[in-house]
Amino acid sequence: MTMSSSASNRSRIVELQETLMDKGKRIYKLEGTDLEGSSAEELKLLIQLHQRAIELTEGVLVSKLQALHRPTVAV
């Protein structure tokens, strides 16, 4: 693994984690509302945010696992 691919992988992980934190904050705000009074569109948005957060979590985990299993090259 080259230094640039390692740095690129770390950068991608950080990017995914930041996006995930943003989605988490949006979900938290929406969950604080009364869902019974929510429109179908608001509920659909909440579901989509949860799905995207799950996808981002999976992406972070996959990136971290790939980084762990790549052979390192002595510099």
CHARMM internal coordinates of N, CA and C (Angstrom, degrees):
IC EDIT
DIST 1 N 1 CA 1.4585
DIST 1 CA 1 C 1.5271
ANGL 1 N 1 CA 1 C 107.87
DIST 1 C 2 N 1.2933
ANGL 1 CA 1 C 2 N 115.74
DIHE 1 N 1 CA 1 C 2 N 134.41
DIST 2 N 2 CA 1.4538
ANGL 1 C 2 N 2 CA 119.17
DIHE 1 CA 1 C 2 N 2 CA 179.51
DIST 2 CA 2 C 1.5106
ANGL 2 N 2 CA 2 C 109.84
DIHE 1 C 2 N 2 CA 2 C -86.11
DIST 2 C 3 N 1.3109
ANGL 2 CA 2 C 3 N 114.88
DIHE 2 N 2 CA 2 C 3 N 163.75
DIST 3 N 3 CA 1.4595
ANGL 2 C 3 N 3 CA 119.50
DIHE 2 CA 2 C 3 N 3 CA 179.18
DIST 3 CA 3 C 1.5201
ANGL 3 N 3 CA 3 C 110.51
DIHE 2 C 3 N 3 CA 3 C -63.46
DIST 3 C 4 N 1.3484
ANGL 3 CA 3 C 4 N 117.04
DIHE 3 N 3 CA 3 C 4 N -36.62
DIST 4 N 4 CA 1.4620
ANGL 3 C 4 N 4 CA 119.10
DIHE 3 CA 3 C 4 N 4 CA -177.71
DIST 4 CA 4 C 1.5232
ANGL 4 N 4 CA 4 C 111.32
DIHE 3 C 4 N 4 CA 4 C -68.34
DIST 4 C 5 N 1.3317
ANGL 4 CA 4 C 5 N 118.26
DIHE 4 N 4 CA 4 C 5 N -38.04
DIST 5 N 5 CA 1.4635
ANGL 4 C 5 N 5 CA 119.16
DIHE 4 CA 4 C 5 N 5 CA 178.39
DIST 5 CA 5 C 1.5233
ANGL 5 N 5 CA 5 C 110.73
DIHE 4 C 5 N 5 CA 5 C -70.38
DIST 5 C 6 N 1.3234
ANGL 5 CA 5 C 6 N 116.84
DIHE 5 N 5 CA 5 C 6 N -33.00
DIST 6 N 6 CA 1.4590
ANGL 5 C 6 N 6 CA 120.47
DIHE 5 CA 5 C 6 N 6 CA 176.16
DIST 6 CA 6 C 1.5215
ANGL 6 N 6 CA 6 C 110.31
DIHE 5 C 6 N 6 CA 6 C -66.00
DIST 6 C 7 N 1.3147
ANGL 6 CA 6 C 7 N 116.48
DIHE 6 N 6 CA 6 C 7 N -44.76
DIST 7 N 7 CA 1.4661
ANGL 6 C 7 N 7 CA 120.83
DIHE 6 CA 6 C 7 N 7 CA 178.70
DIST 7 CA 7 C 1.5197
ANGL 7 N 7 CA 7 C 110.25
DIHE 6 C 7 N 7 CA 7 C -65.93
DIST 7 C 8 N 1.3148
ANGL 7 CA 7 C 8 N 116.63
DIHE 7 N 7 CA 7 C 8 N -38.91
DIST 8 N 8 CA 1.4627
ANGL 7 C 8 N 8 CA 121.26
DIHE 7 CA 7 C 8 N 8 CA 178.68
DIST 8 CA 8 C 1.5265
ANGL 8 N 8 CA 8 C 110.25
DIHE 7 C 8 N 8 CA 8 C -63.89
DIST 8 C 9 N 1.3275
ANGL 8 CA 8 C 9 N 116.37
DIHE 8 N 8 CA 8 C 9 N -41.45
DIST 9 N 9 CA 1.4606
ANGL 8 C 9 N 9 CA 120.82
DIHE 8 CA 8 C 9 N 9 CA 179.36
DIST 9 CA 9 C 1.5217
ANGL 9 N 9 CA 9 C 110.52
DIHE 8 C 9 N 9 CA 9 C -65.02
DIST 9 C 10 N 1.3250
ANGL 9 CA 9 C 10 N 117.48
DIHE 9 N 9 CA 9 C 10 N -43.65
DIST 10 N 10 CA 1.4639
ANGL 9 C 10 N 10 CA 120.95
DIHE 9 CA 9 C 10 N 10 CA 177.92
DIST 10 CA 10 C 1.5194
ANGL 10 N 10 CA 10 C 110.43
DIHE 9 C 10 N 10 CA 10 C -62.48
DIST 10 C 11 N 1.3220
ANGL 10 CA 10 C 11 N 115.82
DIHE 10 N 10 CA 10 C 11 N -40.65
DIST 11 N 11 CA 1.4621
ANGL 10 C 11 N 11 CA 120.57
DIHE 10 CA 10 C 11 N 11 CA 179.02
DIST 11 CA 11 C 1.5246
ANGL 11 N 11 CA 11 C 110.53
DIHE 10 C 11 N 11 CA 11 C -62.85
DIST 11 C 12 N 1.3182
ANGL 11 CA 11 C 12 N 116.78
DIHE 11 N 11 CA 11 C 12 N -41.96
DIST 12 N 12 CA 1.4714
ANGL 11 C 12 N 12 CA 121.45
DIHE 11 CA 11 C 12 N 12 CA 179.39
DIST 12 CA 12 C 1.5245
ANGL 12 N 12 CA 12 C 110.39
DIHE 11 C 12 N 12 CA 12 C -64.64
DIST 12 C 13 N 1.3212
ANGL 12 CA 12 C 13 N 117.67
DIHE 12 N 12 CA 12 C 13 N -41.69
DIST 13 N 13 CA 1.4644
ANGL 12 C 13 N 13 CA 121.53
DIHE 12 CA 12 C 13 N 13 CA 178.57
DIST 13 CA 13 C 1.5199
ANGL 13 N 13 CA 13 C 110.10
DIHE 12 C 13 N 13 CA 13 C -62.00
DIST 13 C 14 N 1.3249
ANGL 13 CA 13 C 14 N 117.20
DIHE 13 N 13 CA 13 C 14 N -45.26
DIST 14 N 14 CA 1.4677
ANGL 13 C 14 N 14 CA 121.24
DIHE 13 CA 13 C 14 N 14 CA 179.05
DIST 14 CA 14 C 1.5220
ANGL 14 N 14 CA 14 C 110.06
DIHE 13 C 14 N 14 CA 14 C -61.89
DIST 14 C 15 N 1.3266
ANGL 14 CA 14 C 15 N 116.46
DIHE 14 N 14 CA 14 C 15 N -43.52
DIST 15 N 15 CA 1.4676
ANGL 14 C 15 N 15 CA 120.73
DIHE 14 CA 14 C 15 N 15 CA 179.14
DIST 15 CA 15 C 1.5317
ANGL 15 N 15 CA 15 C 110.93
DIHE 14 C 15 N 15 CA 15 C -60.72
DIST 15 C 16 N 1.3236
ANGL 15 CA 15 C 16 N 116.94
DIHE 15 N 15 CA 15 C 16 N -45.41
DIST 16 N 16 CA 1.4640
ANGL 15 C 16 N 16 CA 120.92
DIHE 15 CA 15 C 16 N 16 CA 179.00
DIST 16 CA 16 C 1.5227
ANGL 16 N 16 CA 16 C 111.24
DIHE 15 C 16 N 16 CA 16 C -63.49
DIST 16 C 17 N 1.3352
ANGL 16 CA 16 C 17 N 116.71
DIHE 16 N 16 CA 16 C 17 N -41.60
DIST 17 N 17 CA 1.4598
ANGL 16 C 17 N 17 CA 120.08
DIHE 16 CA 16 C 17 N 17 CA -179.74
DIST 17 CA 17 C 1.5234
ANGL 17 N 17 CA 17 C 111.50
DIHE 16 C 17 N 17 CA 17 C -65.35
DIST 17 C 18 N 1.3341
ANGL 17 CA 17 C 18 N 117.50
DIHE 17 N 17 CA 17 C 18 N -39.66
DIST 18 N 18 CA 1.4649
ANGL 17 C 18 N 18 CA 120.47
DIHE 17 CA 17 C 18 N 18 CA 178.65
DIST 18 CA 18 C 1.5258
ANGL 18 N 18 CA 18 C 110.94
DIHE 17 C 18 N 18 CA 18 C -65.73
DIST 18 C 19 N 1.3245
ANGL 18 CA 18 C 19 N 116.56
DIHE 18 N 18 CA 18 C 19 N -42.57
DIST 19 N 19 CA 1.4624
ANGL 18 C 19 N 19 CA 120.44
DIHE 18 CA 18 C 19 N 19 CA 178.06
DIST 19 CA 19 C 1.5179
ANGL 19 N 19 CA 19 C 110.19
DIHE 18 C 19 N 19 CA 19 C -63.67
DIST 19 C 20 N 1.3216
ANGL 19 CA 19 C 20 N 116.28
DIHE 19 N 19 CA 19 C 20 N -40.36
DIST 20 N 20 CA 1.4601
ANGL 19 C 20 N 20 CA 120.89
DIHE 19 CA 19 C 20 N 20 CA 178.71
DIST 20 CA 20 C 1.5197
ANGL 20 N 20 CA 20 C 111.12
DIHE 19 C 20 N 20 CA 20 C -63.45
DIST 20 C 21 N 1.3320
ANGL 20 CA 20 C 21 N 117.63
DIHE 20 N 20 CA 20 C 21 N -41.69
DIST 21 N 21 CA 1.4668
ANGL 20 C 21 N 21 CA 120.34
DIHE 20 CA 20 C 21 N 21 CA 178.23
DIST 21 CA 21 C 1.5223
ANGL 21 N 21 CA 21 C 110.82
DIHE 20 C 21 N 21 CA 21 C -62.37
DIST 21 C 22 N 1.3436
ANGL 21 CA 21 C 22 N 116.51
DIHE 21 N 21 CA 21 C 22 N -40.64
DIST 22 N 22 CA 1.4635
ANGL 21 C 22 N 22 CA 120.50
DIHE 21 CA 21 C 22 N 22 CA 178.03
DIST 22 CA 22 C 1.5258
ANGL 22 N 22 CA 22 C 110.40
DIHE 21 C 22 N 22 CA 22 C -62.17
DIST 22 C 23 N 1.3178
ANGL 22 CA 22 C 23 N 116.87
DIHE 22 N 22 CA 22 C 23 N -45.06
DIST 23 N 23 CA 1.4732
ANGL 22 C 23 N 23 CA 120.45
DIHE 22 CA 22 C 23 N 23 CA 178.60
DIST 23 CA 23 C 1.5244
ANGL 23 N 23 CA 23 C 109.74
DIHE 22 C 23 N 23 CA 23 C -62.73
DIST 23 C 24 N 1.3295
ANGL 23 CA 23 C 24 N 116.86
DIHE 23 N 23 CA 23 C 24 N -40.13
DIST 24 N 24 CA 1.4603
ANGL 23 C 24 N 24 CA 120.56
DIHE 23 CA 23 C 24 N 24 CA 179.27
DIST 24 CA 24 C 1.5154
ANGL 24 N 24 CA 24 C 112.15
DIHE 23 C 24 N 24 CA 24 C -61.27
DIST 24 C 25 N 1.3287
ANGL 24 CA 24 C 25 N 116.31
DIHE 24 N 24 CA 24 C 25 N -40.75
DIST 25 N 25 CA 1.4702
ANGL 24 C 25 N 25 CA 120.28
DIHE 24 CA 24 C 25 N 25 CA 178.20
DIST 25 CA 25 C 1.5234
ANGL 25 N 25 CA 25 C 110.76
DIHE 24 C 25 N 25 CA 25 C -64.47
DIST 25 C 26 N 1.3308
ANGL 25 CA 25 C 26 N 116.87
DIHE 25 N 25 CA 25 C 26 N -41.94
DIST 26 N 26 CA 1.4638
ANGL 25 C 26 N 26 CA 120.44
DIHE 25 CA 25 C 26 N 26 CA 179.19
DIST 26 CA 26 C 1.5295
ANGL 26 N 26 CA 26 C 111.00
DIHE 25 C 26 N 26 CA 26 C -64.99
DIST 26 C 27 N 1.3197
ANGL 26 CA 26 C 27 N 116.81
DIHE 26 N 26 CA 26 C 27 N -40.35
DIST 27 N 27 CA 1.4676
ANGL 26 C 27 N 27 CA 120.75
DIHE 26 CA 26 C 27 N 27 CA 178.02
DIST 27 CA 27 C 1.5231
ANGL 27 N 27 CA 27 C 109.76
DIHE 26 C 27 N 27 CA 27 C -63.38
DIST 27 C 28 N 1.3341
ANGL 27 CA 27 C 28 N 116.71
DIHE 27 N 27 CA 27 C 28 N -44.79
DIST 28 N 28 CA 1.4629
ANGL 27 C 28 N 28 CA 120.88
DIHE 27 CA 27 C 28 N 28 CA -179.26
DIST 28 CA 28 C 1.5240
ANGL 28 N 28 CA 28 C 110.67
DIHE 27 C 28 N 28 CA 28 C -58.80
DIST 28 C 29 N 1.3449
ANGL 28 CA 28 C 29 N 116.89
DIHE 28 N 28 CA 28 C 29 N -43.57
DIST 29 N 29 CA 1.4660
ANGL 28 C 29 N 29 CA 120.44
DIHE 28 CA 28 C 29 N 29 CA 178.78
DIST 29 CA 29 C 1.5278
ANGL 29 N 29 CA 29 C 110.87
DIHE 28 C 29 N 29 CA 29 C -62.33
DIST 29 C 30 N 1.3170
ANGL 29 CA 29 C 30 N 117.07
DIHE 29 N 29 CA 29 C 30 N -43.59
DIST 30 N 30 CA 1.4645
ANGL 29 C 30 N 30 CA 120.55
DIHE 29 CA 29 C 30 N 30 CA -178.86
DIST 30 CA 30 C 1.5249
ANGL 30 N 30 CA 30 C 111.71
DIHE 29 C 30 N 30 CA 30 C -68.49
DIST 30 C 31 N 1.3332
ANGL 30 CA 30 C 31 N 117.12
DIHE 30 N 30 CA 30 C 31 N -36.00
DIST 31 N 31 CA 1.4586
ANGL 30 C 31 N 31 CA 119.93
DIHE 30 CA 30 C 31 N 31 CA -178.85
DIST 31 CA 31 C 1.5203
ANGL 31 N 31 CA 31 C 111.82
DIHE 30 C 31 N 31 CA 31 C -70.44
DIST 31 C 32 N 1.3075
ANGL 31 CA 31 C 32 N 117.16
DIHE 31 N 31 CA 31 C 32 N -20.44
DIST 32 N 32 CA 1.4562
ANGL 31 C 32 N 32 CA 120.52
DIHE 31 CA 31 C 32 N 32 CA 178.74
DIST 32 CA 32 C 1.5188
ANGL 32 N 32 CA 32 C 112.58
DIHE 31 C 32 N 32 CA 32 C -75.95
DIST 32 C 33 N 1.3156
ANGL 32 CA 32 C 33 N 116.43
DIHE 32 N 32 CA 32 C 33 N -6.32
DIST 33 N 33 CA 1.4623
ANGL 32 C 33 N 33 CA 120.06
DIHE 32 CA 32 C 33 N 33 CA -179.17
DIST 33 CA 33 C 1.5205
ANGL 33 N 33 CA 33 C 110.54
DIHE 32 C 33 N 33 CA 33 C -93.93
DIST 33 C 34 N 1.3160
ANGL 33 CA 33 C 34 N 115.88
DIHE 33 N 33 CA 33 C 34 N 163.21
DIST 34 N 34 CA 1.4622
ANGL 33 C 34 N 34 CA 121.51
DIHE 33 CA 33 C 34 N 34 CA 177.51
DIST 34 CA 34 C 1.5230
ANGL 34 N 34 CA 34 C 108.38
DIHE 33 C 34 N 34 CA 34 C -76.28
DIST 34 C 35 N 1.3203
ANGL 34 CA 34 C 35 N 116.84
DIHE 34 N 34 CA 34 C 35 N 109.96
DIST 35 N 35 CA 1.4584
ANGL 34 C 35 N 35 CA 120.23
DIHE 34 CA 34 C 35 N 35 CA -176.10
DIST 35 CA 35 C 1.5285
ANGL 35 N 35 CA 35 C 112.77
DIHE 34 C 35 N 35 CA 35 C -71.74
DIST 35 C 36 N 1.3233
ANGL 35 CA 35 C 36 N 117.41
DIHE 35 N 35 CA 35 C 36 N -25.30
DIST 36 N 36 CA 1.4662
ANGL 35 C 36 N 36 CA 119.65
DIHE 35 CA 35 C 36 N 36 CA 179.88
DIST 36 CA 36 C 1.5198
ANGL 36 N 36 CA 36 C 111.39
DIHE 35 C 36 N 36 CA 36 C -62.74
DIST 36 C 37 N 1.3061
ANGL 36 CA 36 C 37 N 116.87
DIHE 36 N 36 CA 36 C 37 N -33.51
DIST 37 N 37 CA 1.4547
ANGL 36 C 37 N 37 CA 120.68
DIHE 36 CA 36 C 37 N 37 CA -179.81
DIST 37 CA 37 C 1.5217
ANGL 37 N 37 CA 37 C 113.18
DIHE 36 C 37 N 37 CA 37 C -89.43
DIST 37 C 38 N 1.3245
ANGL 37 CA 37 C 38 N 116.99
DIHE 37 N 37 CA 37 C 38 N 3.35
DIST 38 N 38 CA 1.4614
ANGL 37 C 38 N 38 CA 121.14
DIHE 37 CA 37 C 38 N 38 CA -177.02
DIST 38 CA 38 C 1.5227
ANGL 38 N 38 CA 38 C 111.07
DIHE 37 C 38 N 38 CA 38 C -79.01
DIST 38 C 39 N 1.3062
ANGL 38 CA 38 C 39 N 114.22
DIHE 38 N 38 CA 38 C 39 N 148.37
DIST 39 N 39 CA 1.4625
ANGL 38 C 39 N 39 CA 119.52
DIHE 38 CA 38 C 39 N 39 CA 176.37
DIST 39 CA 39 C 1.5267
ANGL 39 N 39 CA 39 C 109.31
DIHE 38 C 39 N 39 CA 39 C -77.60
DIST 39 C 40 N 1.3053
ANGL 39 CA 39 C 40 N 115.25
DIHE 39 N 39 CA 39 C 40 N 165.49
DIST 40 N 40 CA 1.4646
ANGL 39 C 40 N 40 CA 120.32
DIHE 39 CA 39 C 40 N 40 CA 177.43
DIST 40 CA 40 C 1.5248
ANGL 40 N 40 CA 40 C 110.11
DIHE 39 C 40 N 40 CA 40 C -59.75
DIST 40 C 41 N 1.3232
ANGL 40 CA 40 C 41 N 116.82
DIHE 40 N 40 CA 40 C 41 N -36.92
DIST 41 N 41 CA 1.4660
ANGL 40 C 41 N 41 CA 121.15
DIHE 40 CA 40 C 41 N 41 CA -179.79
DIST 41 CA 41 C 1.5337
ANGL 41 N 41 CA 41 C 111.02
DIHE 40 C 41 N 41 CA 41 C -65.82
DIST 41 C 42 N 1.3295
ANGL 41 CA 41 C 42 N 117.38
DIHE 41 N 41 CA 41 C 42 N -40.78
DIST 42 N 42 CA 1.4706
ANGL 41 C 42 N 42 CA 121.06
DIHE 41 CA 41 C 42 N 42 CA 178.25
DIST 42 CA 42 C 1.5253
ANGL 42 N 42 CA 42 C 110.81
DIHE 41 C 42 N 42 CA 42 C -65.70
DIST 42 C 43 N 1.3245
ANGL 42 CA 42 C 43 N 116.71
DIHE 42 N 42 CA 42 C 43 N -40.52
DIST 43 N 43 CA 1.4635
ANGL 42 C 43 N 43 CA 120.00
DIHE 42 CA 42 C 43 N 43 CA 178.15
DIST 43 CA 43 C 1.5244
ANGL 43 N 43 CA 43 C 110.89
DIHE 42 C 43 N 43 CA 43 C -66.67
DIST 43 C 44 N 1.3233
ANGL 43 CA 43 C 44 N 115.90
DIHE 43 N 43 CA 43 C 44 N -39.22
DIST 44 N 44 CA 1.4625
ANGL 43 C 44 N 44 CA 120.45
DIHE 43 CA 43 C 44 N 44 CA 177.38
DIST 44 CA 44 C 1.5317
ANGL 44 N 44 CA 44 C 110.01
DIHE 43 C 44 N 44 CA 44 C -61.63
DIST 44 C 45 N 1.3244
ANGL 44 CA 44 C 45 N 117.27
DIHE 44 N 44 CA 44 C 45 N -42.39
DIST 45 N 45 CA 1.4604
ANGL 44 C 45 N 45 CA 121.86
DIHE 44 CA 44 C 45 N 45 CA 178.11
DIST 45 CA 45 C 1.5298
ANGL 45 N 45 CA 45 C 110.83
DIHE 44 C 45 N 45 CA 45 C -61.75
DIST 45 C 46 N 1.3173
ANGL 45 CA 45 C 46 N 117.34
DIHE 45 N 45 CA 45 C 46 N -43.35
DIST 46 N 46 CA 1.4615
ANGL 45 C 46 N 46 CA 121.32
DIHE 45 CA 45 C 46 N 46 CA 179.29
DIST 46 CA 46 C 1.5264
ANGL 46 N 46 CA 46 C 110.58
DIHE 45 C 46 N 46 CA 46 C -61.53
DIST 46 C 47 N 1.3225
ANGL 46 CA 46 C 47 N 116.62
DIHE 46 N 46 CA 46 C 47 N -43.41
DIST 47 N 47 CA 1.4649
ANGL 46 C 47 N 47 CA 120.75
DIHE 46 CA 46 C 47 N 47 CA 178.56
DIST 47 CA 47 C 1.5251
ANGL 47 N 47 CA 47 C 110.15
DIHE 46 C 47 N 47 CA 47 C -63.10
DIST 47 C 48 N 1.3314
ANGL 47 CA 47 C 48 N 116.74
DIHE 47 N 47 CA 47 C 48 N -43.51
DIST 48 N 48 CA 1.4639
ANGL 47 C 48 N 48 CA 120.49
DIHE 47 CA 47 C 48 N 48 CA 179.41
DIST 48 CA 48 C 1.5277
ANGL 48 N 48 CA 48 C 111.28
DIHE 47 C 48 N 48 CA 48 C -63.02
DIST 48 C 49 N 1.3234
ANGL 48 CA 48 C 49 N 116.98
DIHE 48 N 48 CA 48 C 49 N -39.79
DIST 49 N 49 CA 1.4686
ANGL 48 C 49 N 49 CA 120.15
DIHE 48 CA 48 C 49 N 49 CA 177.86
DIST 49 CA 49 C 1.5238
ANGL 49 N 49 CA 49 C 111.03
DIHE 48 C 49 N 49 CA 49 C -63.25
DIST 49 C 50 N 1.3263
ANGL 49 CA 49 C 50 N 116.71
DIHE 49 N 49 CA 49 C 50 N -42.13
DIST 50 N 50 CA 1.4650
ANGL 49 C 50 N 50 CA 120.46
DIHE 49 CA 49 C 50 N 50 CA 177.56
DIST 50 CA 50 C 1.5278
ANGL 50 N 50 CA 50 C 110.23
DIHE 49 C 50 N 50 CA 50 C -62.41
DIST 50 C 51 N 1.3280
ANGL 50 CA 50 C 51 N 116.56
DIHE 50 N 50 CA 50 C 51 N -44.54
DIST 51 N 51 CA 1.4638
ANGL 50 C 51 N 51 CA 120.00
DIHE 50 CA 50 C 51 N 51 CA -179.80
DIST 51 CA 51 C 1.5241
ANGL 51 N 51 CA 51 C 111.03
DIHE 50 C 51 N 51 CA 51 C -62.14
DIST 51 C 52 N 1.3178
ANGL 51 CA 51 C 52 N 116.92
DIHE 51 N 51 CA 51 C 52 N -43.16
DIST 52 N 52 CA 1.4676
ANGL 51 C 52 N 52 CA 120.46
DIHE 51 CA 51 C 52 N 52 CA -179.64
DIST 52 CA 52 C 1.5291
ANGL 52 N 52 CA 52 C 110.63
DIHE 51 C 52 N 52 CA 52 C -66.56
DIST 52 C 53 N 1.3223
ANGL 52 CA 52 C 53 N 117.18
DIHE 52 N 52 CA 52 C 53 N -38.48
DIST 53 N 53 CA 1.4676
ANGL 52 C 53 N 53 CA 120.26
DIHE 52 CA 52 C 53 N 53 CA 177.31
DIST 53 CA 53 C 1.5245
ANGL 53 N 53 CA 53 C 110.67
DIHE 52 C 53 N 53 CA 53 C -62.26
DIST 53 C 54 N 1.3218
ANGL 53 CA 53 C 54 N 116.68
DIHE 53 N 53 CA 53 C 54 N -39.87
DIST 54 N 54 CA 1.4700
ANGL 53 C 54 N 54 CA 120.71
DIHE 53 CA 53 C 54 N 54 CA 177.67
DIST 54 CA 54 C 1.5267
ANGL 54 N 54 CA 54 C 109.78
DIHE 53 C 54 N 54 CA 54 C -63.96
DIST 54 C 55 N 1.3330
ANGL 54 CA 54 C 55 N 116.88
DIHE 54 N 54 CA 54 C 55 N -45.34
DIST 55 N 55 CA 1.4635
ANGL 54 C 55 N 55 CA 120.81
DIHE 54 CA 54 C 55 N 55 CA 178.98
DIST 55 CA 55 C 1.5258
ANGL 55 N 55 CA 55 C 111.14
DIHE 54 C 55 N 55 CA 55 C -60.70
DIST 55 C 56 N 1.3195
ANGL 55 CA 55 C 56 N 116.80
DIHE 55 N 55 CA 55 C 56 N -42.50
DIST 56 N 56 CA 1.4650
ANGL 55 C 56 N 56 CA 120.41
DIHE 55 CA 55 C 56 N 56 CA 179.54
DIST 56 CA 56 C 1.5193
ANGL 56 N 56 CA 56 C 111.46
DIHE 55 C 56 N 56 CA 56 C -66.21
DIST 56 C 57 N 1.3269
ANGL 56 CA 56 C 57 N 116.73
DIHE 56 N 56 CA 56 C 57 N -39.16
DIST 57 N 57 CA 1.4645
ANGL 56 C 57 N 57 CA 120.60
DIHE 56 CA 56 C 57 N 57 CA 177.17
DIST 57 CA 57 C 1.5233
ANGL 57 N 57 CA 57 C 109.61
DIHE 56 C 57 N 57 CA 57 C -61.38
DIST 57 C 58 N 1.3287
ANGL 57 CA 57 C 58 N 116.32
DIHE 57 N 57 CA 57 C 58 N -44.87
DIST 58 N 58 CA 1.4574
ANGL 57 C 58 N 58 CA 120.40
DIHE 57 CA 57 C 58 N 58 CA 177.60
DIST 58 CA 58 C 1.5264
ANGL 58 N 58 CA 58 C 110.54
DIHE 57 C 58 N 58 CA 58 C -60.41
DIST 58 C 59 N 1.3341
ANGL 58 CA 58 C 59 N 116.90
DIHE 58 N 58 CA 58 C 59 N -41.32
DIST 59 N 59 CA 1.4608
ANGL 58 C 59 N 59 CA 120.81
DIHE 58 CA 58 C 59 N 59 CA 179.52
DIST 59 CA 59 C 1.5168
ANGL 59 N 59 CA 59 C 112.42
DIHE 58 C 59 N 59 CA 59 C -62.12
DIST 59 C 60 N 1.3185
ANGL 59 CA 59 C 60 N 116.82
DIHE 59 N 59 CA 59 C 60 N -42.63
DIST 60 N 60 CA 1.4672
ANGL 59 C 60 N 60 CA 121.15
DIHE 59 CA 59 C 60 N 60 CA 178.10
DIST 60 CA 60 C 1.5200
ANGL 60 N 60 CA 60 C 109.72
DIHE 59 C 60 N 60 CA 60 C -62.97
DIST 60 C 61 N 1.3210
ANGL 60 CA 60 C 61 N 116.88
DIHE 60 N 60 CA 60 C 61 N -46.29
DIST 61 N 61 CA 1.4603
ANGL 60 C 61 N 61 CA 120.09
DIHE 60 CA 60 C 61 N 61 CA -178.74
DIST 61 CA 61 C 1.5230
ANGL 61 N 61 CA 61 C 111.73
DIHE 60 C 61 N 61 CA 61 C -64.00
DIST 61 C 62 N 1.3288
ANGL 61 CA 61 C 62 N 117.35
DIHE 61 N 61 CA 61 C 62 N -42.69
DIST 62 N 62 CA 1.4627
ANGL 61 C 62 N 62 CA 120.84
DIHE 61 CA 61 C 62 N 62 CA 178.47
DIST 62 CA 62 C 1.5267
ANGL 62 N 62 CA 62 C 110.33
DIHE 61 C 62 N 62 CA 62 C -62.51
DIST 62 C 63 N 1.3211
ANGL 62 CA 62 C 63 N 117.45
DIHE 62 N 62 CA 62 C 63 N -44.65
DIST 63 N 63 CA 1.4699
ANGL 62 C 63 N 63 CA 120.79
DIHE 62 CA 62 C 63 N 63 CA 179.21
DIST 63 CA 63 C 1.5194
ANGL 63 N 63 CA 63 C 111.17
DIHE 62 C 63 N 63 CA 63 C -60.96
DIST 63 C 64 N 1.3302
ANGL 63 CA 63 C 64 N 116.59
DIHE 63 N 63 CA 63 C 64 N -42.03
DIST 64 N 64 CA 1.4677
ANGL 63 C 64 N 64 CA 119.82
DIHE 63 CA 63 C 64 N 64 CA 179.64
DIST 64 CA 64 C 1.5238
ANGL 64 N 64 CA 64 C 111.01
DIHE 63 C 64 N 64 CA 64 C -66.97
DIST 64 C 65 N 1.3308
ANGL 64 CA 64 C 65 N 117.40
DIHE 64 N 64 CA 64 C 65 N -40.93
DIST 65 N 65 CA 1.4647
ANGL 64 C 65 N 65 CA 120.42
DIHE 64 CA 64 C 65 N 65 CA 178.25
DIST 65 CA 65 C 1.5232
ANGL 65 N 65 CA 65 C 111.13
DIHE 64 C 65 N 65 CA 65 C -64.98
DIST 65 C 66 N 1.3233
ANGL 65 CA 65 C 66 N 116.67
DIHE 65 N 65 CA 65 C 66 N -41.59
DIST 66 N 66 CA 1.4627
ANGL 65 C 66 N 66 CA 119.85
DIHE 65 CA 65 C 66 N 66 CA 178.00
DIST 66 CA 66 C 1.5195
ANGL 66 N 66 CA 66 C 110.53
DIHE 65 C 66 N 66 CA 66 C -62.00
DIST 66 C 67 N 1.3137
ANGL 66 CA 66 C 67 N 117.09
DIHE 66 N 66 CA 66 C 67 N -40.22
DIST 67 N 67 CA 1.4625
ANGL 66 C 67 N 67 CA 120.81
DIHE 66 CA 66 C 67 N 67 CA 179.21
DIST 67 CA 67 C 1.5249
ANGL 67 N 67 CA 67 C 110.76
DIHE 66 C 67 N 67 CA 67 C -64.62
DIST 67 C 68 N 1.3116
ANGL 67 CA 67 C 68 N 116.96
DIHE 67 N 67 CA 67 C 68 N -36.94
DIST 68 N 68 CA 1.4671
ANGL 67 C 68 N 68 CA 120.65
DIHE 67 CA 67 C 68 N 68 CA -179.80
DIST 68 CA 68 C 1.5233
ANGL 68 N 68 CA 68 C 112.23
DIHE 67 C 68 N 68 CA 68 C -70.00
DIST 68 C 69 N 1.3233
ANGL 68 CA 68 C 69 N 116.89
DIHE 68 N 68 CA 68 C 69 N -31.93
DIST 69 N 69 CA 1.4616
ANGL 68 C 69 N 69 CA 120.12
DIHE 68 CA 68 C 69 N 69 CA -173.69
DIST 69 CA 69 C 1.5191
ANGL 69 N 69 CA 69 C 114.15
DIHE 68 C 69 N 69 CA 69 C -97.23
DIST 69 C 70 N 1.3164
ANGL 69 CA 69 C 70 N 117.49
DIHE 69 N 69 CA 69 C 70 N -0.23
DIST 70 N 70 CA 1.4629
ANGL 69 C 70 N 70 CA 120.06
DIHE 69 CA 69 C 70 N 70 CA 176.09
DIST 70 CA 70 C 1.5182
ANGL 70 N 70 CA 70 C 108.80
DIHE 69 C 70 N 70 CA 70 C -79.59
DIST 70 C 71 N 1.3222
ANGL 70 CA 70 C 71 N 115.92
DIHE 70 N 70 CA 70 C 71 N 136.01
DIST 71 N 71 CA 1.4723
ANGL 70 C 71 N 71 CA 117.52
DIHE 70 CA 70 C 71 N 71 CA 176.46
DIST 71 CA 71 C 1.5283
ANGL 71 N 71 CA 71 C 109.63
DIHE 70 C 71 N 71 CA 71 C -68.32
DIST 71 C 72 N 1.3012
ANGL 71 CA 71 C 72 N 114.98
DIHE 71 N 71 CA 71 C 72 N 139.61
DIST 72 N 72 CA 1.4666
ANGL 71 C 72 N 72 CA 119.09
DIHE 71 CA 71 C 72 N 72 CA 179.40
DIST 72 CA 72 C 1.5208
ANGL 72 N 72 CA 72 C 108.91
DIHE 71 C 72 N 72 CA 72 C -91.64
DIST 72 C 73 N 1.3029
ANGL 72 CA 72 C 73 N 115.18
DIHE 72 N 72 CA 72 C 73 N 147.18
DIST 73 N 73 CA 1.4619
ANGL 72 C 73 N 73 CA 121.56
DIHE 72 CA 72 C 73 N 73 CA 179.84
DIST 73 CA 73 C 1.5204
ANGL 73 N 73 CA 73 C 107.79
DIHE 72 C 73 N 73 CA 73 C -106.06
DIST 73 C 74 N 1.3134
ANGL 73 CA 73 C 74 N 115.42
DIHE 73 N 73 CA 73 C 74 N 129.89
DIST 74 N 74 CA 1.4673
ANGL 73 C 74 N 74 CA 119.37
DIHE 73 CA 73 C 74 N 74 CA 178.54
DIST 74 CA 74 C 1.5169
ANGL 74 N 74 CA 74 C 108.91
DIHE 73 C 74 N 74 CA 74 C -66.08
DIST 74 C 75 N 1.3187
ANGL 74 CA 74 C 75 N 115.78
DIHE 74 N 74 CA 74 C 75 N 134.50
DIST 75 N 75 CA 1.4745
ANGL 74 C 75 N 75 CA 121.02
DIHE 74 CA 74 C 75 N 75 CA -178.04
DIST 75 CA 75 C 1.5011
ANGL 75 N 75 CA 75 C 109.61
DIHE 74 C 75 N 75 CA 75 C -101.52
END
COOR INIT
IC SEED 1 N 1 CA 1 C
IC BUILD
